[in-house]
Amino acid sequence: MGSSVTSSQSVSQQVSLGADENSSFVSASTLDLLVILGSPPSPSGTGDALLISADVTALGVDTFASLEIVAALVATSSTQQASASIDASAVGQDLTGQDAAFTVANVDFSGDATVYVYIQQSETSFTQEAESSTSTSSLTIDFFALEILAPGTSGGGAAADPNPDAVTVAPAAIPDPLLIPPPAVLGIDFNIDGNVALFHTEAVAIGDDSFVSIDLAAFTLEDQLSSITAVATLLIA
């Protein structure tokens, strides 16, 4: 396998307005971008494995947490494909003046890949006003890996096609989820009322000896927090 190219960038901004305790306004935001192109960190000739983990936590009197995970492993007689998309958002509104929104996620891939793309973007913000504070955190990860197999070989447990002229129907495209990030994460002012946790997950593995598992827990506590934790495992032997 060839080498990988990694690029990262971080941008921070802070704004402070107002001089008295009744009109003070402080806002700070940070944007981080990570891009990896090249070879997978854990090549393997015995199949593909995709492990996805995510944790979203929002603290405060009014909180919002959302998590979307869509993943797929597909093995055919000519290609092996792996893809994953994570979209996590958290908003915490509190009176303490401390950070109250946290998002963490990761995609681990084990397998061979001719093409390997990993893009991660995270953004956090904190706004302190006279009588309240709002924290937001958002994280998105887009991952794709493709291995083109030599003629006559098979990958991920998929047997060589005995009839190369047969027409193969691709799996139906996964529909766009109805889950929409909260307006605050998109830069629009709004008020949360209560403690909310929303999630949407889809995972599919296509190939011989395949396995899919999703473990997810969503929890809300009145006037205190919203939390979502998820782990997804996809395997093709």
N, C-alpha and C positions, 0 to 999 in steps of 0.2 A: 504494500500500500504506500501511496505517496504521502507527503507531509500535509499538515493542515495549516490554514491561515486563520488567525484569530484577530478580530478587530473589536475594540471597546471604546466607548465614549461616554462622558458624564457631563451634564450641564446643571448648574445650580443657580437659583435666583432667590433673593430675599428683598421684600419691600416692607417698609415701616412708615406708617402714617399716623398723625394725631399726636397731641401733646398732653392731653389730660386723660384721666382715668375713664371718663364717660365716652370718649371718642377714639380711644387708642385702637389701632389696627395693625397687626403684624402678619405677614404672609411669607412663607418660604416653600420652595418647591425644588425637587431634584429629579432629573431624567437620566436614566442609564440605559445604554444600548450595547448588547454583546452579540457578535456575529462570528460563527465558526464555519469555515468552508474547507472541504478536503476529505480526509479519511476519518473513519470512526475511531474513537479512542480504544474500543475493545473489539477488534476483529475476531471472528470465529468462523470456522468452517463446518460447524455441526448444527446450524440452524440459527434462527433469530430470536432475540428476547428483547422486550420493551417494558421497562419499568417506569411508571409515572407516579409521582407523589406531589401533593399540594396541601397547603394549610392556609386558611383565611381566618383572621380574627379581627373583630371590631369591638372596642370597649367603650362604654359610656351609657348615658341615659337613653339616647336614641342611637341605634346602630343598624348597619346594613352590611351583609356579606353575600357575595355571589361567586359561584365557581362553575365553570364549564370545561369539560374534558371530552375531546373526541380523538379516538386513536384507531389505527388499523395496521394489521400485518397481513400481507398477501403474498403467497408463494405460488408461482406457476412454473411451467416447464422451461421458460426462458428468462424470467425475472424474479427477483425478491424485492418487495417494497415495504417500507415502514414509514408511517406518518403519525404525527401527534400534534394536537393543538390544545393549549391551555389558556384560559382567560379567567383571571381572578381579580376581584375588586372588593375593597373594604372601605367603609366610611364610619367614623366614630365621632359623635358629638357629645361633649362633656363639659364640665365646669372646672376641671382640674388644671387645665393648661398644659397637659402632657400629650405626647404622641399616643394615639388610640386606635390606629389602623395598621394592620400588618398582613403582608402576603408573601408566601414562600412556595416555590414550586421547582420541580426538576424533572428532566427526562433522561433516563439512562438507556442506551442502546448497546446491545451486544450482537455483533454480526458483521458480515462483510458488506462493503458498499463501494460502488463505482462513483456514486454521487452522494455527498453527505452535506446537509445544510441544517444549521442550528441557529435560530435567531431569537434572542430574548430581549424584551424591553420592559423596564420597570419605571414607575413614576410615583413619587410621594409628595404630599403637600401638607402643610400645617398652617392654619389660620387662627390667630388669637384676636378676639374682639373684646370689648369691655366686659361682657358678662358671660361669654362662652367661647369655646374653641372647637374647631373642626379639623380632623385628620382624615386624609384619604391616602389610599395605597392601591395601585393597580399593577398587575404583572401579566404579560402575555409571552407565550413561548410557541414558536412554530418550528416544527422539525420534519425533515424528510430525508429518507435514505433509499437509494436504488442500487441494486446489484444486477448487472446484466450477465447472464450465465452463458458459458460457451455451448455451442450446439452439442446435443447428446448428453448434457449433464442436467442435474436437477438440484434444486435448492430447497431448504426448509422442509425436507421430507416429501416434496412434491415429485412424483414419479415422472419420468420422461414421457411426453405425449406420444402414444402409439399411432395417433392419427393426426399428423401435423396440419392436414387440410380442414380439420373440423373447426367450426365457428364457435368461439368462446364468448359468452355473454358476460360482460363486466358487471360487478355488483352495482346495485342502484346507488346513486350519489346520496350521501348523508344530507338530509335537509338542514337548512339553517335553523338553529334553535331559536325559541321565542324569548330566551333570556336576554334582557337588555341591561347594560351597565347602568348604574345610578347616574343621574345627571351631574352630580358633584364630581365624579371621576372624569366626566367629559368636559369639565370646566364650567359648568352651569350651576348657579346658586340654587339651592332648594333646601327644604326642611324635611328631615326624617321624623316620623312619628311612630315610636315603638322600636321593637327589635326584630329584624327580619333576616332570614337566611334562605337563599335560593340556590338551587344546583341543577345541573343538567349533564349527564354522562352518556357516552356511546362508545363502545369498543367492539371490534370484530377481528377475528383471526381466520383467514381462509388458507387452507392447506392441510396436508396429511399431518396427523398427530398434533393438533392445535389445542390451545388452552387459553381461556380468558377468565380473569377474576377482577372484580371491582369491590373494594371495601370502602364505604363512605359513611361518615357520621356528621349530621347537622344538628346543632344545638343552639337554642336561644334562652336567655335568662332575662326576665323583665327588668328593665332599667339598669342592666349591667353589661350584657354582651351578646354578640352573634358569632358563631364559630362553625367552620366547615373543615373537615379533614378527610382526605381521600387518597387511596393507593390503588392503582390499576396495574395489572400484570398481563402481558400478552406473550405467548410462546408458540413457536413452530419448531418442532424437533427436526 
